[in-house]
C-alpha cells in the first residue's frame, strides 16, 4: 500500500494517530517518530552506551512496531509501548539475541539515558567550550551509574516521568523507584564532583576574544589604538 499524506500533520489524538498510522499515513508516521525520537534514543543509549548502536535500535524499534501496530492493544500509551520495544531491542543486542516483540503487559527493568542539553547562553566560543566540557562530565557520570539506577534516573529526571509512570515502565514498585532515584542522585553527585575539578580549572575563561576585547579597549583609552 502506498504512503499517503494528509493535510493535517498534527492529529487530534492518539487514537486517531494510531488509526492513521495503521493505514500507512505518512504524516501520522512522521508525527509518531518526531514525538518519540529523543526518548527512544536516550533509552537505547542508556542501555548500550553507544550512540550508533542506539540509533540502530531506534530504527529497528520503529520498523518492528509500525509493522506490528495491529498488535497494539492500547493497555498503555503508544509511547510506553514503543519504549518497551526499544528496551527489549537494546537488551537483545547486549545478550546477542533478537528479542521478541513485547506485549502490552510485558515489562523489562530497563530504560535509558543520554543527552542533557545545555542551552547556549552566549555566542562566546570559550563559554561554549566550557559548557560542552561540563556536559561531557555529566553525561559520563550518568553512564557510570549502574544500570538499575541509571535507568530510573533517566526516566524520572531527564524524561520527567512521574513515579507511577516510571514504576509502570520498568516493572518496579513506586517505593523502589523512589529509593533508586535517591541513590542515583547521590552517586551522580559523587561522580560529578570527582570529575569536575579539572574542568573547573577552565571556568571563567579569560583568553581568546575576551582577552582581545579588553586589550583593545585599554589601548584605545590610552590612545594607542584606533
Backbone as a chain_set.jsonl record, in Angstrom:
{"seq": "XXXXXXXXXXXXXXXXXXXXXXXXXXXXXXXXXXXXXXXXXXXXXXXXXXXXXXXXXXXXXXXXXXXXXXXXXXXXXXXXXXXXXXXXXXXXXXXXXXXXXXXXXXXXXXXXXXXXXXXXXXXXXXXXXXXXXXXXXXXXXXXXXXXXXXXXXXXXXXXXXXXXXXXXXXXXXXXXXXXXXXXXXXXXXXXXXXXXXXXXXXXXXXXXXXXXXXXXXXXXXXXXXX", "coords": {"N": [[0.853, -1.19, 0.0], [0.653, 2.207, -0.859], [2.281, 5.108, 0.601], [0.433, 7.747, 2.134], [-0.416, 11.222, 2.255], [-1.724, 13.478, 4.48], [-3.655, 16.491, 4.997], [-3.469, 17.485, 7.57], [-0.872, 17.609, 9.814], [-0.742, 17.302, 12.475], [-2.265, 15.222, 14.604], [-5.57, 14.783, 16.014], [-5.709, 13.278, 18.303], [-4.34, 10.48, 20.171], [-5.577, 8.043, 19.474], [-6.598, 8.599, 16.94], [-4.214, 9.117, 15.639], [-2.944, 6.61, 15.735], [-4.763, 5.089, 14.286], [-4.517, 6.267, 11.75], [-1.824, 5.76, 11.284], [-1.83, 2.996, 11.091], [-3.048, 2.786, 8.675], [-1.002, 3.484, 7.11], [-0.404, 6.182, 6.815], [1.606, 8.773, 5.96], [2.072, 11.258, 7.239], [1.098, 10.766, 9.809], [2.819, 8.715, 10.645], [5.225, 10.114, 10.613], [4.66, 11.986, 12.623], [4.538, 10.326, 14.881], [7.185, 9.409, 15.003], [8.622, 11.825, 15.387], [7.639, 12.601, 17.836], [8.646, 10.717, 19.562], [11.331, 10.2, 19.136], [13.577, 11.324, 20.625], [13.241, 10.333, 23.251], [13.303, 7.516, 22.847], [15.867, 7.229, 21.802], [17.442, 8.057, 23.982], [16.803, 6.079, 25.822], [17.699, 3.713, 24.568], [20.38, 4.421, 24.305], [21.056, 4.678, 26.957], [21.076, 2.051, 27.788], [22.868, 0.742, 26.047], [25.0, 2.468, 25.808], [26.24, 3.587, 23.597], [26.328, 5.566, 20.812], [25.846, 5.084, 17.997], [24.903, 2.455, 17.994], [22.63, 2.842, 19.504], [21.103, 4.461, 17.801], [20.619, 2.627, 15.759], [19.002, 0.842, 17.149], [16.758, 2.426, 17.658], [15.783, 2.806, 15.062], [15.224, 0.121, 14.383], [13.303, -0.407, 16.292], [11.13, 1.248, 15.541], [10.547, 0.182, 12.992], [9.789, -2.463, 13.61], [7.69, -1.996, 15.409], [5.84, -0.463, 13.915], [5.219, -2.16, 11.836], [3.889, -4.039, 13.212], [1.725, -2.827, 14.288], [-0.922, -3.45, 14.497], [-1.008, -5.172, 16.614], [-0.945, -3.668, 18.846], [-2.534, -3.081, 21.817], [-3.518, -1.023, 23.321], [-3.344, -0.956, 26.077], [-1.499, 0.484, 27.348], [0.113, 3.682, 26.878], [0.953, 4.71, 23.524], [3.559, 5.648, 23.386], [4.754, 4.461, 25.652], [4.565, 1.786, 24.918], [6.268, 1.76, 22.685], [8.643, 2.394, 23.995], [9.058, 0.099, 25.532], [9.501, -1.788, 23.55], [11.86, -0.743, 22.475], [13.554, -1.029, 24.695], [13.644, -3.834, 24.9], [14.803, -4.415, 22.416], [17.325, -3.193, 22.704], [18.349, -4.572, 24.953], [18.381, -7.097, 23.871], [20.436, -6.838, 22.029], [22.584, -6.555, 23.752], [22.64, -9.085, 24.842], [23.102, -10.531, 22.634], [21.05, -11.628, 21.216], [18.04, -11.631, 19.313], [15.266, -9.943, 20.455], [11.86, -10.83, 21.32], [8.85, -9.313, 20.085], [7.409, -7.173, 22.413], [4.48, -7.707, 24.396], [1.7, -5.683, 25.499], [1.452, -6.029, 28.279], [3.921, -6.934, 29.038], [7.024, -6.305, 30.653], [10.229, -4.795, 31.056], [12.99, -4.387, 33.236], [14.385, -1.967, 32.516], [15.598, 1.109, 31.19], [16.501, 4.344, 29.854], [19.272, 6.639, 28.972], [20.901, 9.711, 28.283], [22.222, 12.63, 26.724], [22.012, 15.501, 28.058], [20.86, 18.543, 27.538], [22.429, 21.61, 27.138], [21.419, 24.804, 27.036], [22.478, 27.28, 24.84], [23.885, 30.168, 26.11], [25.411, 32.223, 25.381], [27.28, 33.747, 22.74], [29.905, 33.509, 22.965], [32.74, 31.731, 22.205], [34.483, 30.529, 24.021], [32.998, 30.193, 26.334], [31.121, 28.445, 25.335], [32.701, 26.194, 24.887], [33.354, 25.557, 27.528], [30.799, 24.881, 28.47], [30.296, 22.6, 26.932], [32.268, 20.932, 27.945], [31.425, 20.595, 30.587], [28.973, 19.369, 30.095], [29.863, 16.97, 28.967], [31.11, 15.837, 31.192], [28.918, 15.442, 32.903], [27.309, 13.695, 31.363], [29.038, 11.49, 31.204], [29.172, 10.828, 33.887], [26.557, 9.973, 34.323], [26.522, 7.759, 32.627], [28.246, 6.168, 34.067], [26.794, 5.314, 36.216], [25.361, 2.423, 37.726], [23.283, 0.138, 35.945], [20.49, -0.284, 36.925], [20.076, 2.01, 38.522], [20.799, 4.062, 36.789], [18.833, 3.922, 34.809], [16.435, 4.473, 36.125], [17.01, 7.063, 36.976], [17.189, 8.437, 34.517], [14.605, 8.105, 33.487], [13.035, 9.413, 35.443], [14.251, 11.97, 35.93], [15.501, 13.077, 33.577], [13.679, 12.455, 31.514], [11.445, 13.287, 32.807], [9.353, 11.755, 33.833], [6.618, 10.601, 35.83], [6.57, 9.154, 39.156], [4.829, 6.949, 39.227], [4.537, 6.445, 36.474], [7.167, 5.768, 35.821], [7.53, 3.518, 37.425], [5.623, 1.807, 36.295], [6.621, 1.574, 33.698], [9.141, 0.364, 34.095], [8.535, -1.863, 35.5], [8.556, -1.862, 38.303], [8.099, -1.362, 41.874], [6.556, 1.603, 43.166], [7.876, 2.521, 45.484], [10.378, 1.412, 45.191], [11.294, 2.784, 42.98], [11.538, 5.36, 44.078], [13.548, 4.913, 45.993], [15.721, 4.055, 44.409], [16.08, 6.304, 42.812], [16.874, 8.21, 44.696], [19.324, 7.119, 45.544], [20.635, 7.098, 43.107], [20.914, 9.822, 42.565], [22.658, 10.552, 44.609], [24.955, 9.023, 43.948], [25.478, 10.075, 41.433], [26.036, 12.738, 42.021], [28.386, 12.386, 43.482], [30.022, 11.268, 41.487], [30.159, 13.369, 39.634], [31.33, 15.434, 41.147], [33.8, 14.323, 41.531], [34.93, 14.405, 39.006], [34.716, 16.989, 38.117], [36.571, 18.877, 38.926], [39.06, 19.205, 37.296], [37.824, 20.287, 35.015], [36.77, 22.668, 35.969], [39.003, 24.189, 36.232], [39.2, 25.554, 33.916], [37.17, 27.314, 34.091], [35.353, 30.422, 33.886], [36.79, 31.666, 31.66], [39.528, 33.58, 30.389], [40.627, 34.435, 27.852], [41.431, 34.378, 24.343], [38.799, 35.807, 22.466], [37.708, 37.384, 24.537], [39.973, 38.276, 25.935], [41.233, 39.698, 23.886], [39.342, 41.718, 23.372], [39.381, 43.194, 25.78], [42.037, 44.026, 25.843], [42.194, 45.582, 23.473], [40.345, 47.57, 24.164], [41.597, 48.846, 26.351], [43.923, 49.794, 25.12], [42.785, 51.586, 23.314], [41.738, 53.503, 25.056], [44.047, 54.511, 26.036], [44.925, 55.813, 23.912], [46.457, 54.52, 22.082], [45.602, 52.911, 20.077], [43.399, 52.555, 17.276]], "CA": [[0.0, 0.0, 0.0], [1.497, 3.397, -0.91], [2.125, 6.101, 1.647], [-0.451, 8.866, 1.818], [-0.129, 12.424, 3.018], [-2.947, 14.206, 4.791], [-3.439, 17.926, 5.163], [-3.153, 17.785, 8.957], [0.294, 16.892, 10.315], [-0.913, 17.155, 13.919], [-3.519, 14.504, 14.806], [-6.409, 15.279, 17.1], [-5.492, 12.475, 19.482], [-3.54, 9.278, 19.933], [-6.362, 7.034, 18.751], [-6.63, 8.99, 15.53], [-2.846, 8.955, 15.136], [-2.701, 5.183, 15.543], [-5.609, 4.654, 13.165], [-3.904, 6.732, 10.513], [-0.553, 5.067, 11.095], [-2.154, 1.646, 10.62], [-3.377, 2.935, 7.257], [0.252, 3.893, 6.473], [-0.432, 7.612, 6.554], [2.971, 9.242, 6.191], [2.079, 12.335, 8.228], [0.916, 10.156, 11.126], [4.069, 8.032, 10.964], [6.208, 11.148, 10.921], [4.319, 12.559, 13.924], [4.941, 9.348, 15.899], [8.645, 9.423, 15.099], [9.092, 13.081, 15.964], [7.228, 12.675, 19.24], [9.302, 9.696, 20.388], [12.738, 10.005, 18.778], [14.542, 11.638, 21.677], [13.091, 9.406, 24.374], [13.767, 6.187, 22.469], [17.322, 7.263, 21.695], [18.014, 8.098, 25.325], [16.61, 4.78, 26.447], [18.636, 2.78, 23.949], [21.72, 4.887, 24.637], [21.271, 4.387, 28.364], [21.35, 0.622, 27.946], [24.017, 0.319, 25.246], [26.074, 3.456, 25.98], [26.899, 3.732, 22.302], [25.418, 6.38, 20.016], [25.44, 4.464, 16.734], [24.074, 1.298, 18.326], [21.334, 3.359, 19.953], [20.36, 4.889, 16.614], [20.153, 1.413, 15.093], [17.908, 0.301, 17.945], [15.587, 3.27, 17.433], [15.244, 2.465, 13.753], [14.635, -1.223, 14.457], [12.095, -0.306, 17.107], [10.047, 1.799, 14.723], [10.174, -0.761, 11.935], [9.075, -3.592, 14.209], [6.432, -1.53, 15.994], [4.901, 0.001, 12.908], [4.762, -3.307, 11.058], [3.046, -4.854, 14.097], [0.868, -1.883, 15.001], [-2.196, -4.1, 14.763], [-0.914, -5.905, 17.876], [-1.011, -2.718, 19.95], [-3.841, -3.259, 22.457], [-3.952, 0.183, 23.999], [-3.316, -1.086, 27.532], [-0.601, 1.549, 27.776], [0.215, 4.673, 25.815], [1.795, 4.303, 22.403], [4.943, 5.948, 23.75], [5.222, 3.419, 26.57], [4.706, 0.567, 24.116], [7.495, 1.916, 21.915], [9.759, 2.34, 24.927], [9.294, -1.293, 25.908], [10.115, -2.445, 22.399], [13.231, -0.261, 22.405], [14.308, -1.665, 25.763], [13.874, -5.223, 24.505], [15.762, -4.411, 21.312], [18.647, -2.872, 23.239], [18.798, -5.683, 25.79], [18.678, -8.208, 22.974], [21.768, -6.618, 21.469], [23.561, -6.851, 24.798], [22.695, -10.54, 25.033], [23.415, -11.156, 21.368], [19.873, -12.344, 20.71], [16.961, -10.741, 18.88], [14.138, -10.124, 21.365], [10.509, -10.915, 20.766], [8.05, -8.094, 20.214], [6.738, -7.256, 23.701], [3.061, -7.418, 24.519], [1.459, -4.52, 26.367], [1.621, -6.315, 29.689], [5.279, -7.326, 29.319], [7.864, -5.21, 31.106], [11.635, -5.046, 31.316], [13.517, -3.452, 34.217], [15.422, -1.231, 31.818], [15.21, 2.331, 30.497], [17.654, 4.882, 29.18], [19.945, 7.853, 29.342], [21.784, 10.435, 27.39], [21.966, 13.962, 26.198], [21.481, 16.61, 28.837], [21.124, 19.653, 26.634], [22.7, 22.899, 27.748], [21.026, 25.867, 26.121], [23.523, 28.278, 24.651], [23.546, 31.453, 26.724], [26.318, 33.236, 24.876], [27.965, 33.415, 21.495], [31.322, 33.425, 23.31], [33.171, 30.352, 21.96], [35.12, 29.965, 25.212], [31.931, 29.739, 27.218], [30.532, 27.258, 24.712], [33.612, 25.078, 25.164], [33.174, 25.182, 28.932], [29.517, 24.199, 28.584], [30.44, 21.253, 26.377], [33.076, 20.15, 28.877], [30.567, 20.231, 31.719], [28.008, 18.398, 29.593], [30.542, 15.684, 28.821], [31.308, 15.288, 32.531], [27.626, 14.975, 33.416], [26.898, 12.513, 30.602], [29.884, 10.363, 31.611], [28.764, 10.449, 35.24], [25.33, 9.193, 34.175], [26.924, 6.472, 32.054], [28.955, 5.383, 35.074], [25.843, 4.732, 37.164], [24.963, 1.061, 37.388], [22.097, 0.2, 35.098], [19.193, -0.055, 37.598], [19.982, 3.394, 38.988], [20.874, 4.927, 35.626], [17.579, 3.919, 34.074], [15.452, 5.202, 36.933], [17.373, 8.479, 36.94], [16.828, 8.999, 33.221], [13.145, 8.156, 33.36], [12.444, 10.387, 36.353], [14.837, 13.305, 35.896], [15.708, 13.588, 32.228], [12.421, 12.362, 30.772], [10.423, 13.911, 33.641], [8.226, 10.856, 34.037], [6.19, 10.533, 37.214], [6.964, 7.928, 39.85], [3.968, 5.857, 38.774], [4.892, 6.133, 35.087], [8.457, 5.074, 35.84], [7.313, 2.192, 38.0], [4.903, 1.009, 35.308], [7.509, 1.321, 32.573], [10.251, -0.516, 34.449], [8.055, -3.025, 36.236], [9.022, -1.717, 39.677], [7.193, -0.739, 42.821], [6.867, 3.029, 43.316], [8.86, 2.7, 46.554], [11.688, 1.062, 44.639], [11.676, 3.906, 42.129], [11.983, 6.442, 44.957], [14.824, 4.535, 46.6], [16.773, 4.046, 43.397], [16.335, 7.675, 42.388], [17.641, 8.853, 45.76], [20.687, 6.602, 45.485], [21.229, 7.53, 41.839], [21.311, 11.222, 42.71], [23.849, 10.584, 45.444], [26.09, 8.512, 43.187], [25.763, 11.015, 40.356], [26.695, 13.904, 42.626], [29.75, 11.977, 43.806], [30.766, 11.101, 40.235], [30.39, 14.688, 39.037], [32.292, 16.158, 41.969], [35.113, 13.7, 41.337], [35.448, 14.733, 37.685], [34.501, 18.376, 37.711], [37.717, 19.697, 39.289], [39.876, 19.623, 36.143], [37.045, 21.131, 34.104], [36.601, 23.988, 36.569], [40.219, 24.969, 36.044], [38.98, 26.392, 32.741], [35.977, 28.134, 34.283], [35.546, 31.864, 33.754], [37.973, 31.827, 30.801], [39.918, 34.955, 30.063], [41.569, 34.333, 26.748], [40.747, 34.48, 23.069], [38.079, 37.044, 22.149], [37.556, 38.21, 25.74], [41.256, 38.92, 26.185], [41.479, 40.666, 22.82], [38.446, 42.86, 23.554], [39.863, 44.014, 26.883], [43.299, 44.636, 25.419], [41.878, 46.647, 22.523], [39.666, 48.668, 24.87], [42.592, 49.575, 27.138], [44.783, 50.515, 24.183], [42.031, 52.722, 22.78], [41.632, 54.52, 26.092], [45.353, 55.101, 26.173], [45.23, 56.492, 22.656], [47.483, 53.752, 21.368], [44.969, 52.08, 19.061], [42.233, 53.187, 16.684]], "C": [[0.884, 1.234, 0.0], [1.253, 4.302, 0.277], [1.164, 7.182, 1.183], [-0.061, 10.042, 2.68], [-1.421, 13.189, 3.222], [-2.623, 15.667, 5.018], [-3.001, 18.26, 6.573], [-1.97, 16.941, 9.414], [0.198, 16.673, 11.81], [-2.258, 16.495, 14.183], [-4.279, 15.03, 16.003], [-6.225, 14.486, 18.373], [-4.756, 11.207, 19.133], [-4.305, 8.217, 19.169], [-6.4, 7.332, 17.258], [-5.26, 8.793, 14.892], [-2.554, 7.493, 14.836], [-3.521, 4.654, 14.362], [-4.985, 5.051, 11.833], [-2.59, 6.025, 10.225], [-0.782, 3.646, 10.596], [-2.511, 1.652, 9.134], [-2.172, 3.428, 6.459], [0.222, 5.342, 6.006], [0.937, 8.189, 6.926], [3.038, 10.333, 7.248], [1.929, 11.785, 9.641], [2.189, 9.44, 11.564], [5.127, 9.042, 11.379], [5.938, 11.771, 12.293], [4.729, 11.628, 15.06], [6.446, 9.393, 16.108], [9.142, 10.682, 15.799], [8.751, 13.2, 17.445], [8.043, 11.751, 20.138], [10.794, 9.533, 20.143], [13.693, 10.187, 19.955], [14.456, 10.651, 22.827], [13.623, 8.019, 24.027], [15.283, 6.158, 22.347], [17.956, 7.243, 23.077], [17.914, 6.746, 26.019], [17.608, 3.768, 25.89], [20.071, 3.14, 24.31], [22.047, 4.577, 26.091], [21.602, 2.932, 28.62], [22.666, 0.251, 27.269], [25.237, 1.216, 25.419], [26.93, 3.577, 24.711], [25.921, 4.43, 21.365], [24.925, 5.665, 18.764], [24.577, 3.233, 16.971], [22.678, 1.753, 18.744], [20.488, 3.808, 18.768], [19.818, 3.682, 15.85], [18.95, 0.821, 15.822], [16.635, 1.107, 17.713], [14.951, 2.94, 16.083], [14.556, 1.101, 13.769], [13.322, -1.206, 15.241], [10.915, 0.191, 16.284], [9.592, 0.813, 13.651], [9.352, -1.901, 12.509], [7.72, -3.161, 14.752], [5.407, -1.182, 14.925], [4.421, -1.124, 12.004], [3.909, -4.264, 11.888], [2.059, -3.981, 14.862], [-0.507, -2.476, 15.29], [-2.204, -4.876, 16.061], [-0.964, -4.975, 19.09], [-2.414, -2.728, 20.535], [-4.35, -2.024, 23.183], [-4.003, 0.067, 25.501], [-2.329, -0.108, 28.165], [-0.595, 2.586, 26.662], [1.098, 4.134, 24.698], [3.263, 4.535, 22.729], [5.519, 4.878, 24.658], [5.449, 2.115, 25.83], [5.997, 0.612, 23.306], [8.729, 1.815, 22.809], [10.085, 0.889, 25.292], [9.919, -2.078, 24.763], [11.583, -2.036, 22.3], [14.093, -0.897, 23.493], [14.628, -3.114, 25.415], [14.896, -5.322, 23.384], [17.178, -4.183, 21.839], [19.19, -4.008, 24.093], [19.129, -6.899, 24.941], [20.055, -8.066, 22.348], [22.841, -6.909, 22.5], [23.73, -8.358, 24.975], [23.059, -11.273, 23.749], [22.274, -11.951, 20.788], [18.81, -11.335, 20.332], [15.743, -10.976, 19.76], [12.814, -10.248, 20.633], [9.8, -9.584, 20.944], [7.262, -8.163, 21.517], [5.249, -7.01, 23.584], [2.893, -6.262, 25.484], [1.787, -4.821, 27.818], [3.027, -6.726, 30.044], [6.084, -6.111, 29.705], [9.288, -5.698, 31.275], [12.088, -4.001, 32.325], [14.677, -2.669, 33.617], [14.817, 0.039, 31.227], [16.463, 3.0, 30.007], [18.159, 6.229, 29.606], [20.672, 8.464, 28.174], [21.301, 11.834, 27.15], [21.251, 14.88, 27.188], [21.844, 17.865, 28.062], [21.319, 20.947, 27.408], [22.377, 23.983, 26.726], [22.125, 26.917, 26.037], [23.074, 29.612, 25.224], [24.428, 32.571, 26.2], [26.917, 32.763, 23.565], [29.463, 33.295, 21.726], [31.793, 31.99, 23.121], [33.824, 29.714, 23.172], [34.075, 29.435, 26.18], [31.265, 28.5, 26.659], [31.395, 26.029, 24.956], [33.439, 24.607, 26.594], [31.866, 24.436, 29.13], [29.607, 22.773, 28.056], [31.259, 20.364, 27.296], [32.235, 19.684, 30.058], [29.547, 19.198, 31.292], [28.638, 17.028, 29.475], [30.756, 15.028, 30.175], [30.01, 14.701, 33.076], [27.184, 13.713, 32.684], [27.72, 11.291, 30.999], [29.495, 9.887, 33.007], [27.482, 9.623, 35.214], [25.652, 7.808, 33.625], [27.551, 5.565, 33.109], [28.033, 4.825, 36.153], [25.555, 3.292, 36.756], [23.564, 1.092, 36.786], [20.781, 0.431, 35.851], [19.004, 1.389, 38.047], [20.0, 4.364, 37.813], [19.522, 5.039, 34.934], [16.467, 4.642, 34.827], [15.741, 6.697, 36.886], [16.944, 9.124, 35.626], [15.321, 9.139, 33.091], [12.565, 9.286, 34.205], [12.944, 11.81, 36.116], [14.931, 13.849, 34.485], [14.414, 13.559, 31.421], [11.232, 12.91, 31.55], [9.167, 13.056, 33.747], [7.877, 10.828, 35.518], [6.683, 9.236, 37.847], [6.137, 6.747, 39.36], [4.285, 5.458, 37.337], [6.189, 5.346, 35.019], [8.307, 3.661, 36.373], [6.624, 1.277, 36.999], [5.816, 0.62, 34.146], [8.555, 0.267, 32.902], [9.822, -1.757, 35.221], [8.522, -3.041, 37.674], [7.899, -1.224, 40.579], [7.552, 0.735, 42.937], [7.911, 3.293, 44.395], [10.268, 2.396, 46.066], [12.202, 2.177, 43.742], [12.229, 5.041, 42.988], [13.355, 6.147, 45.538], [15.961, 4.6, 45.597], [17.101, 5.452, 42.915], [17.185, 8.404, 43.421], [19.099, 8.412, 45.706], [21.387, 7.049, 44.206], [21.709, 8.97, 41.935], [22.577, 11.344, 43.544], [25.085, 10.124, 44.694], [26.48, 9.467, 42.073], [26.49, 12.241, 40.888], [28.156, 13.579, 42.948], [30.603, 11.854, 42.547], [31.118, 12.449, 39.611], [31.448, 15.444, 39.825], [33.702, 15.621, 41.778], [35.763, 14.164, 40.039], [35.45, 16.215, 37.345], [35.694, 19.27, 37.996], [38.549, 20.139, 38.109], [39.123, 20.529, 35.176], [36.932, 22.552, 34.653], [37.865, 24.829, 36.494], [40.08, 25.911, 34.86], [37.74, 27.28, 32.879], [36.336, 29.617, 34.218], [36.763, 32.163, 32.881], [38.242, 33.289, 30.489], [41.008, 34.904, 29.008], [40.796, 34.586, 25.474], [40.073, 35.823, 22.884], [37.944, 37.958, 23.357], [38.84, 38.989, 26.017], [41.537, 39.996, 25.141], [40.604, 41.896, 22.991], [38.951, 43.788, 24.647], [41.141, 44.745, 26.493], [43.048, 45.799, 24.479], [41.245, 47.839, 23.215], [40.654, 49.505, 25.656], [43.495, 50.402, 26.227], [44.08, 51.726, 23.595], [41.945, 53.842, 23.806], [42.964, 55.21, 26.333], [45.791, 55.847, 24.91], [46.287, 55.796, 21.844], [46.914, 52.886, 20.279], [43.753, 52.806, 18.536], [41.097, 52.205, 16.622]], "O": [[1.809, 1.301, 0.81], [0.184, 4.284, 0.886], [1.087, 7.495, -0.005], [0.561, 9.87, 3.728], [-2.125, 13.511, 2.265], [-1.464, 16.039, 5.207], [-2.245, 19.21, 6.774], [-2.04, 15.712, 9.408], [0.996, 15.918, 12.366], [-3.296, 17.134, 14.009], [-3.701, 15.648, 16.898], [-6.561, 14.986, 19.447], [-4.565, 10.885, 17.96], [-3.739, 7.554, 18.3], [-6.255, 6.437, 16.425], [-5.156, 8.356, 13.746], [-1.979, 7.174, 13.796], [-3.028, 3.873, 13.549], [-4.937, 4.25, 10.899], [-2.273, 5.725, 9.073], [-0.016, 3.145, 9.772], [-2.308, 0.664, 8.428], [-2.295, 3.752, 5.278], [0.749, 5.683, 4.947], [1.365, 8.095, 8.076], [3.956, 10.342, 8.068], [2.564, 12.284, 10.571], [2.594, 9.544, 12.722], [5.833, 8.85, 12.368], [6.874, 12.053, 13.041], [5.216, 12.09, 16.092], [6.927, 9.411, 17.241], [9.981, 10.611, 16.697], [9.484, 13.824, 18.212], [8.124, 11.976, 21.346], [11.459, 8.798, 20.873], [14.513, 9.315, 20.244], [15.479, 10.182, 23.325], [14.323, 7.41, 24.835], [15.92, 5.18, 22.739], [18.903, 6.494, 23.316], [18.835, 6.326, 26.719], [18.276, 3.059, 26.642], [20.884, 2.258, 24.588], [23.188, 4.25, 26.418], [22.327, 2.612, 29.563], [23.484, -0.468, 27.844], [26.37, 0.783, 25.206], [28.157, 3.657, 24.762], [24.811, 3.944, 21.148], [23.724, 5.64, 18.495], [23.623, 2.992, 16.231], [21.676, 1.134, 18.387], [19.283, 3.56, 18.738], [18.692, 3.71, 15.353], [17.998, 0.357, 15.194], [15.552, 0.535, 17.585], [13.731, 2.812, 15.977], [13.455, 0.941, 13.243], [12.365, -1.899, 14.897], [9.829, -0.387, 16.33], [8.394, 0.634, 13.431], [8.32, -2.265, 11.945], [6.723, -3.863, 14.583], [4.241, -1.566, 15.024], [3.32, -1.046, 11.459], [3.285, -5.18, 11.351], [1.61, -4.344, 15.949], [-1.182, -2.05, 16.227], [-3.271, -5.212, 16.574], [-1.019, -5.439, 20.229], [-3.38, -2.42, 19.838], [-5.503, -1.991, 23.615], [-4.634, 0.895, 26.159], [-2.334, 0.094, 29.379], [-1.225, 2.391, 25.623], [1.89, 3.215, 24.906], [4.114, 3.713, 22.39], [6.65, 4.435, 24.458], [6.427, 1.414, 26.092], [6.733, -0.372, 23.245], [9.737, 1.222, 22.424], [11.253, 0.504, 25.351], [10.772, -2.937, 24.987], [12.451, -2.879, 22.069], [15.24, -1.263, 23.238], [15.754, -3.569, 25.614], [15.754, -6.204, 23.394], [18.112, -4.892, 21.465], [20.361, -4.371, 23.972], [20.054, -7.648, 25.256], [20.761, -9.056, 22.157], [23.895, -7.45, 22.165], [24.833, -8.842, 25.228], [23.296, -12.48, 23.76], [22.484, -12.843, 19.966], [18.693, -10.288, 20.97], [15.232, -12.095, 19.811], [12.671, -9.827, 19.485], [10.121, -8.819, 21.853], [6.513, -9.118, 21.721], [4.807, -6.199, 22.769], [3.824, -5.901, 26.203], [2.338, -3.972, 28.52], [3.336, -6.865, 31.227], [5.877, -5.02, 29.174], [9.527, -6.862, 31.595], [11.631, -2.859, 32.284], [15.797, -2.696, 34.128], [13.658, 0.044, 30.813], [17.444, 2.301, 29.752], [17.582, 6.889, 30.47], [21.009, 7.789, 27.201], [20.132, 12.166, 27.347], [20.028, 15.013, 27.152], [23.021, 18.206, 27.948], [20.483, 21.33, 28.226], [23.007, 24.056, 25.671], [22.633, 27.38, 27.058], [22.013, 30.125, 24.869], [24.219, 33.737, 26.533], [27.046, 31.567, 23.307], [30.214, 33.011, 20.793], [31.298, 31.097, 23.81], [33.741, 28.499, 23.351], [34.242, 28.369, 26.772], [30.885, 27.601, 27.41], [30.873, 24.942, 25.204], [33.385, 23.406, 26.855], [31.82, 23.459, 29.878], [29.063, 21.847, 28.657], [30.98, 19.171, 27.417], [32.319, 18.53, 30.478], [29.275, 18.252, 32.03], [28.022, 16.027, 29.842], [30.607, 13.813, 30.309], [29.999, 13.605, 33.637], [26.731, 12.76, 33.318], [27.183, 10.189, 31.12], [29.489, 8.687, 33.279], [27.333, 8.681, 35.992], [25.12, 6.804, 34.1], [27.407, 4.344, 33.052], [28.44, 3.956, 36.924], [25.512, 2.98, 35.566], [22.764, 1.976, 37.092], [20.008, 1.293, 35.432], [17.902, 1.93, 37.963], [19.299, 5.376, 37.832], [19.116, 6.126, 34.524], [15.654, 5.341, 34.223], [14.821, 7.506, 36.768], [16.399, 10.227, 35.621], [14.821, 10.169, 32.638], [11.702, 10.032, 33.741], [12.151, 12.751, 36.102], [14.489, 14.967, 34.221], [14.088, 14.522, 30.726], [10.127, 12.991, 31.013], [8.052, 13.577, 33.751], [8.751, 11.011, 36.366], [7.155, 8.335, 37.153], [6.675, 5.67, 39.105], [4.3, 4.271, 37.011], [6.305, 4.382, 34.262], [8.889, 2.719, 35.834], [6.99, 0.11, 36.864], [5.787, -0.516, 33.672], [8.827, -0.62, 32.093], [10.651, -2.602, 35.557], [8.848, -4.097, 38.216], [6.876, -0.731, 40.104], [8.724, 1.092, 42.82], [8.743, 4.189, 44.244], [11.231, 3.043, 46.476], [13.394, 2.484, 43.739], [13.268, 5.618, 42.665], [14.223, 7.019, 45.573], [17.032, 5.132, 45.89], [18.26, 5.763, 42.639], [18.111, 9.133, 43.065], [20.006, 9.238, 45.81], [22.582, 7.343, 44.215], [22.788, 9.302, 41.444], [23.462, 12.139, 43.23], [26.14, 10.751, 44.783], [27.664, 9.654, 41.793], [27.445, 12.722, 40.277], [29.048, 14.394, 42.715], [31.759, 12.277, 42.529], [32.231, 12.647, 39.123], [32.36, 16.03, 39.242], [34.677, 16.368, 41.854], [36.984, 14.304, 39.963], [36.109, 16.643, 36.396], [35.829, 20.324, 37.374], [38.74, 21.341, 37.92], [39.71, 21.434, 34.583], [36.991, 23.522, 33.897], [37.813, 26.046, 36.672], [40.752, 26.94, 34.795], [37.311, 27.916, 31.917], [37.477, 30.008, 34.464], [37.68, 32.851, 33.328], [37.332, 34.105, 30.347], [42.155, 35.281, 29.248], [39.627, 34.969, 25.52], [40.687, 36.866, 23.112], [38.052, 39.177, 23.224], [38.811, 40.188, 26.294], [42.023, 41.078, 25.472], [41.073, 43.014, 22.777], [38.958, 45.008, 24.483], [41.305, 45.931, 26.778], [43.614, 46.878, 24.654], [41.562, 48.986, 22.9], [40.576, 50.733, 25.644], [43.796, 51.559, 26.519], [44.697, 52.772, 23.398], [42.067, 55.015, 23.452], [43.007, 56.356, 26.78], [46.875, 56.427, 24.852], [46.945, 56.415, 21.008], [47.666, 52.181, 19.606], [43.134, 53.587, 19.259], [40.012, 52.545, 16.151]]}, "num_chains": 1, "name": "protein.A"}
